[in-house]
Each structure stands twice: as structure tokens, then as C-alpha cells.
Amino acid sequence: MALENSVFPSRPDSLSLPVEEKGEGEVEEVEVATEATASMGVFSRSEELGHVVTTETTPSLPTPTPVKVNRSFQAKLAEREAKANQPSGKKTPGPEKERGRFGWARNRRKRQRYVEKNGRCNVQHGNMRETYRYLTDIFTTLVDLNWRCSLFVFVMAYAVTWLFFGAIWYLIAYCRGDLDHLEDETWTPCVNNVNSFISAFLFSIETETTIGYGHRVITDQCPVGTMLLLLQAILGSMVNAFMVGCMFVKISQPNKRAETLVFSKHAVISRRDDTLCLMFRVGDLRSSHIVGANMRAKLIKSKQTQEGEFIPLDQTDISVGFETGDDRLFLVSPLVISHEVDAHSPFWDMSQAQLEKEDFEIVVILEGMVEATGMTCQARSSYLAEEVLWGHRFSPMMSLAEGFFDVDYGAFHHTFEVDTPSVSARELSLAAARLDAHLYWSISSRLDEEPTLANQAAEPPDGGRGEEPTFIVGEMTDIQEQSGPGELNGSVATDQSESEA
């Protein structure tokens, strides 16, 4: 490539050289026969690959010989360099795939989250035919609307009622003939100074909002207007209560309180108190606390039953201390929530190698009551399989200052590696059981040997004989009949004198 850039700085893109590959030791011959070389000259190549000579030729008759172009000169040089660097007998490596933690290639598509990191559930409901059910709970429906729709409904609720009753007031004035006697001072209208639809609309606003400017007032000569006035006052109060209640509940919703409840970006797996544990961290950024905080965790993973039924997104409980009460938190400072991987855990058979190939999602849920408003708040987050770090531990983030404890949230998401076995919790338990069994039997065998040695040491010498027996250590030999009992334990034999024999 350096040869081409230095010798042919202005080579046109259409120039290509067909190259014929020959045996090792032979040199490739490059011929150029294109229309561009008819005026620029012919590039001749010497026997050495790195030497190219350019010669100018006088243009002759335009009879170029057509040559079939296969690949460009750059592609040929790149292929030649790749073959020179490649060991013999191996294929040219393709594009490198994503590598796992142990070096093997993997093509894993990114899992679609069931719950986003910000707590939003990634589920959409479709093909719902019983939409009338939303109208049966219209208050919750209005509260669940987004702010744009809520403001639109709020404005339209008042505008429609004002226009509706304004039209009725105008209709009453028209039917009674008040509009025809505007200049008649002896005529008593239903509503004074209502001479157009605009004036009727303004009177409707003043009545419903109880403003009462005093210019347009109802008279006692219109019983229909009196009944309408009572109806509008009652319905206006109901509309005010309903819409103000919706806006108040929507404003005071504790959903935004969950924005200050943070979870760590990753979950970790390491040993704690000689037990493999799955851990994640949670913290509260506000000084007002969550009262009665409670933590739950779910494993979201598809499975197939023994009968062949496929259950997508099956939910399995992950114990975070329900039996011991550790799931009830005093969330004043950041806490590390721990799940002990035991025989009842869904991660009992999962090793570090299997974690690389698993496809699951861990959903964590923090619930509690907001201290300032008394409303229940729920914060959610999730961890995919690639967001679980094996052999890591969270960095400490609390220190003792003068008169208080200082929490450094800059280290909230930081982890560091620790020595952790790469096998599953089941294999660790089996290894510990085998070690305990080995120690048990070795100690038991030693305890069984001690009474035998004590009995041998306390046994008296040969019955009544004055001579002390002689112990010969070695291989067992044939023992003849002796007047006294001999010691036959192991390789020890008793020797008696020939005179007694």
C-alpha cells in the first residue's frame, strides 16, 4: 500500500491491473491495457515487486486490446499481504465477532427490556374491545392522561359548560321576546342587559364562577330563568370539584418522587459471609425519607414446563430477606440489598460461564410512603444478564466526618473486582460437603485407633513368666505352639527361649 501511494499519487480509480498468481518463487506479470494508458503511458513492472518503471510512449493508432478486469490493484496487494501473514493451511479470518468474558465468540441480540431502567413498564395493550370500561372509572382515566390531554380536558370542560348555558340564556331571551323590546323601558326582561349571544355568554360565565359584576342580573319575572340559574350553579360546582380534584391528584402524584430513588447501574455476584450472593445498591437522594420502605425482586425469564407448555416472561420471586425481615429498609443512607444464592434460589445452578449465555431480567421494586405527603410511592428498575457482574463488589461510599456521616454519591455505581469462584453455588456446596465428610472420617478413624493402642499398652506380659518377652518387628512368621499366649497384633511376635521349648 505504501508503494502504491508513493508511486501513483494521482492514479485514476478506473485503473486496475489483472494479476495472475503463480507458484512460490515466480514473479507476477502485470499488464495494463486500458484507454487511460493510451495517453498517459504504460506502467511496466520489473521482476521485483517493489520496483515500478513508467515509460512514455507515443500515441499510436487507437487499437487497445480489451482486457477483462477482475479486481483492483489495491485489493490484490491487500490479499497478497494477508496471505503472506497467514499461516499455511488456514482460511482467511472473517470479521471478528463479539467476544465473551472467556474469549469465545457470541452473537447475542440485545434483549428487549420488560421494565426500563427508569421504571417504565415496556408493555403496550392492544386489541382492547371493551373500551367502555375506561368510562366507568372516568376519574382515574383523567388522572392517568398525560399533561397535554389533561390541560385540554380541563379547558374544554369549563368552555363547553359556559357555552352551553350561554346558549340557553340566549334562547330564553329570544323566546320571551326580550331581544325585540330592547328600547322598551316598560318591558321586564328575564335577564337585564342581555341583548346578544355575547352578553348571554358573559352572564353564563359570571353565574358559574360567581363573579357577579352587577350589570347583568336576573329578574323575578322569569321562573324559567330562576330554575336555570339553580341548575347552572349546581352543575358548575360539580365541574369545579371534579376538575380541580383531578388536577390536584395529578400534581400531587408521587411518581416524580421515584425520580430521587436511585438504583445502581449494575448488580454484582460475589461471596459474603462465605456464601455466594447477588447484590445491588439503592439510595434516596432526598432528606425527607421513605416511611416503611419495602424491597421486592422478580426474575423475568421464559421457560417451558415438563408438559411442553411455553410460558413467556415467567415471574419468579427472588428472596431479599423476607423470612428474616431484611426486606424492610431504613433508607436513610444507601444500602446494598443482598440475595443469598441457596438451594431455593433460581441462581443455584448458575456459574459464571452459564451467566454469559443466560437471557433473563431481574426487576427490583422499592415501595414506601412519602413522608411529606403520606402517599404511597413505588420505584422500579431492572438488570439484564449482561448487567450482572460476576466477581465484583460495591465500593464503600460512607465516611465519618465531624459530627455526621458523609455519603459520597460519586461512588454509588462504582464496583471493584474480588476473588470469587467461577463455579455455581451448588458446586461450592458439594465441595464444602465433601471436605466436611473427609474431615469427619479422618478424625473418626483416628479416634478409633486410640483405644486399640491404649489396650495394647495396658496388656500384661506373658502369663507368670519371669523373663520379659522380646518383640521382633518385621514380617509375620509361622508361630509354633507356645506355653503362653503370644502377641499376634500386626507384625509383632513373641520369642521364647529354647530351654522352655
Backbone hydrogen bonds, N-H to C=O, Kabsch-Sander energy under -0.5 kcal/mol:
donor,donor_aa,acceptor,acceptor_aa,energy
5,N,1,M,-2.0
6,S,2,A,-1.7
7,V,3,L,-2.1
8,F,4,E,-2.6
11,R,8,F,-0.9
15,L,12,P,-1.3
20,E,29,E,-0.5
21,E,19,V,-0.5
26,E,23,G,-1.6
31,E,18,P,-0.6
31,E,29,E,-0.5
33,A,31,E,-0.5
37,T,34,T,-0.6
38,A,35,E,-0.8
39,S,36,A,-0.8
40,M,36,A,-1.5
41,G,37,T,-1.4
42,V,55,T,-1.4
44,S,42,V,-0.7
44,S,53,V,-2.1
46,S,51,H,-1.5
51,H,48,E,-1.2
52,V,50,G,-0.5
53,V,44,S,-2.5
55,T,42,V,-1.7
63,T,61,L,-2.7
70,N,68,K,-0.5
76,K,72,S,-1.8
77,L,73,F,-2.4
78,A,74,Q,-2.4
79,E,75,A,-2.2
80,R,76,K,-2.3
81,E,77,L,-2.3
82,A,78,A,-2.0
83,K,79,E,-2.2
84,A,80,R,-1.9
85,N,81,E,-1.8
86,Q,82,A,-1.2
90,K,87,P,-1.1
98,E,106,R,-0.5
100,G,104,W,-2.5
103,G,100,G,-1.0
106,R,98,E,-2.5
109,R,107,N,-0.6
116,E,120,R,-3.0
119,G,116,E,-1.6
122,N,114,Y,-2.0
123,V,121,C,-1.7
129,R,127,N,-0.7
131,T,129,R,-1.5
133,R,130,E,-1.2
134,Y,131,T,-1.5
135,L,132,Y,-0.7
136,T,132,Y,-1.0
137,D,133,R,-0.7
138,I,135,L,-0.8
141,T,137,D,-2.0
142,L,138,I,-2.3
143,V,139,F,-2.1
144,D,140,T,-2.3
145,L,141,T,-0.6
150,S,146,N,-2.5
151,L,147,W,-2.5
152,F,148,R,-1.7
153,V,149,C,-2.6
154,F,150,S,-2.3
155,V,151,L,-2.3
156,M,152,F,-2.5
157,A,153,V,-2.2
158,Y,154,F,-1.2
159,A,155,V,-2.5
160,V,156,M,-2.6
161,T,157,A,-1.3
162,W,158,Y,-2.4
163,L,159,A,-2.5
164,F,160,V,-2.7
165,F,161,T,-2.3
166,G,162,W,-2.2
167,A,163,L,-2.2
168,I,164,F,-1.6
169,W,165,F,-2.5
170,Y,166,G,-2.0
171,L,167,A,-2.2
172,I,168,I,-2.4
173,A,169,W,-2.1
174,Y,170,Y,-2.1
175,C,171,L,-2.7
176,R,172,I,-2.3
177,G,173,A,-0.7
178,D,173,A,-2.1
179,L,173,A,-0.9
180,D,177,G,-0.6
181,H,177,G,-0.6
181,H,178,D,-0.6
182,L,179,L,-0.5
185,E,183,E,-0.8
187,W,184,D,-0.7
192,N,217,V,-2.6
194,V,191,V,-1.1
195,N,193,N,-0.8
200,A,196,S,-1.8
201,F,197,F,-2.6
202,L,198,I,-2.3
203,F,199,S,-2.0
204,S,200,A,-1.9
205,I,201,F,-1.9
206,E,202,L,-2.4
207,T,203,F,-2.0
208,E,204,S,-2.3
209,T,205,I,-2.4
211,I,206,E,-1.6
217,V,215,H,-0.6
219,T,190,C,-2.5
222,C,219,T,-0.7
226,T,222,C,-1.5
227,M,223,P,-2.1
228,L,224,V,-2.2
229,L,225,G,-2.2
230,L,226,T,-1.9
231,L,227,M,-2.2
232,Q,228,L,-2.5
233,A,229,L,-2.0
234,I,230,L,-2.1
235,L,231,L,-2.7
236,G,232,Q,-2.5
237,S,233,A,-1.7
238,M,234,I,-1.9
239,V,235,L,-2.5
240,N,236,G,-2.3
241,A,237,S,-2.5
242,F,238,M,-2.6
243,M,239,V,-2.6
244,V,240,N,-2.4
245,G,241,A,-2.0
246,C,242,F,-2.2
247,M,243,M,-2.3
248,F,244,V,-2.5
249,V,245,G,-2.6
250,K,246,C,-2.3
251,I,247,M,-2.4
252,S,248,F,-2.5
253,Q,250,K,-0.7
256,K,253,Q,-0.7
258,A,254,P,-0.8
258,A,255,N,-0.9
259,E,256,K,-1.3
260,T,257,R,-1.3
261,L,258,A,-1.2
262,V,260,T,-0.7
262,V,283,G,-2.1
264,S,281,R,-2.3
267,A,387,E,-2.0
268,V,279,M,-2.8
269,I,389,L,-2.3
270,S,277,C,-1.8
272,R,275,T,-3.1
275,T,272,R,-0.7
277,C,270,S,-3.0
278,L,339,H,-2.7
279,M,268,V,-3.0
279,M,277,C,-0.5
280,F,337,I,-1.8
282,V,335,L,-2.4
283,G,262,V,-2.3
285,L,260,T,-2.8
291,V,289,H,-0.6
291,V,369,M,-3.0
293,A,290,I,-0.7
293,A,329,L,-0.6
294,N,367,E,-3.0
295,M,327,D,-2.0
296,R,365,I,-2.5
298,K,363,V,-2.8
299,L,316,T,-3.0
300,I,298,K,-0.6
300,I,361,E,-3.6
301,K,299,L,-0.7
301,K,314,D,-2.3
303,K,311,I,-2.0
305,T,309,E,-2.9
308,G,305,T,-1.5
311,I,303,K,-3.2
311,I,309,E,-0.5
314,D,301,K,-1.1
314,D,311,I,-0.7
316,T,299,L,-1.8
318,I,297,A,-2.1
319,S,317,D,-0.5
325,G,321,G,-1.3
326,D,321,G,-1.3
327,D,321,G,-1.3
328,R,325,G,-1.2
329,L,293,A,-2.0
329,L,327,D,-0.7
331,L,329,L,-0.7
332,V,330,F,-2.1
333,S,330,F,-0.5
335,L,282,V,-2.5
337,I,280,F,-2.9
337,I,335,L,-0.7
339,H,278,L,-2.7
340,E,338,S,-0.5
341,V,276,L,-2.5
342,D,340,E,-1.2
345,S,342,D,-1.5
348,W,345,S,-1.4
350,M,347,F,-1.0
351,S,349,D,-0.5
352,Q,422,S,-2.1
353,A,422,S,-0.6
355,L,351,S,-2.0
356,E,352,Q,-1.1
357,K,353,A,-0.6
357,K,354,Q,-0.8
358,E,354,Q,-1.1
361,E,300,I,-1.7
362,I,383,Y,-2.9
363,V,298,K,-2.8
363,V,361,E,-0.6
364,V,362,I,-0.5
364,V,381,S,-2.2
365,I,296,R,-2.7
366,L,379,A,-3.0
367,E,294,N,-2.7
367,E,365,I,-0.5
368,G,377,C,-2.0
369,M,291,V,-2.8
370,V,375,M,-3.2
371,E,289,H,-1.4
374,G,370,V,-2.6
377,C,368,G,-3.9
379,A,366,L,-2.9
381,S,364,V,-1.8
383,Y,362,I,-2.0
385,A,360,F,-0.9
387,E,384,L,-1.1
388,V,385,A,-1.3
389,L,267,A,-3.2
389,L,387,E,-0.6
390,W,388,V,-0.6
391,G,269,I,-3.0
392,H,269,I,-0.7
392,H,389,L,-0.7
393,R,416,F,-2.2
395,S,414,H,-2.2
399,S,406,D,-2.6
401,A,399,S,-0.7
401,A,404,F,-2.5
403,G,401,A,-1.2
406,D,399,S,-3.0
406,D,404,F,-0.5
408,D,397,M,-3.3
408,D,406,D,-0.5
409,Y,407,V,-0.9
411,A,408,D,-1.4
412,F,409,Y,-1.3
416,F,393,R,-2.5
418,V,391,G,-2.5
420,T,418,V,-0.6
425,A,347,F,-0.5
426,R,348,W,-1.8
428,L,424,S,-1.9
429,S,425,A,-2.2
430,L,426,R,-2.6
431,A,427,E,-2.4
432,A,428,L,-2.2
433,A,429,S,-2.3
434,R,430,L,-2.5
435,L,431,A,-2.1
436,D,432,A,-2.2
437,A,433,A,-2.4
438,H,434,R,-2.2
439,L,435,L,-2.3
440,Y,436,D,-2.3
441,W,437,A,-2.5
442,S,438,H,-2.1
443,I,439,L,-2.1
444,S,440,Y,-2.3
445,S,441,W,-2.3
446,R,442,S,-1.6
447,L,443,I,-2.1
448,D,444,S,-2.0
449,E,445,S,-1.4
450,E,446,R,-1.3
452,T,448,D,-0.7
453,L,449,E,-2.0
454,A,450,E,-1.9
455,N,451,P,-2.3
456,Q,452,T,-2.1
457,A,453,L,-1.8
458,A,454,A,-1.6
459,E,455,N,-0.9
465,R,462,D,-1.5
470,T,495,D,-0.7
472,I,470,T,-0.5
472,I,493,A,-1.3
473,V,471,F,-0.6
474,G,472,I,-0.5
474,G,491,S,-1.0
480,Q,478,D,-0.5
488,L,486,G,-0.7
490,G,488,L,-0.6
492,V,489,N,-1.4
493,A,472,I,-0.8
495,D,470,T,-1.2
501,A,497,S,-1.1
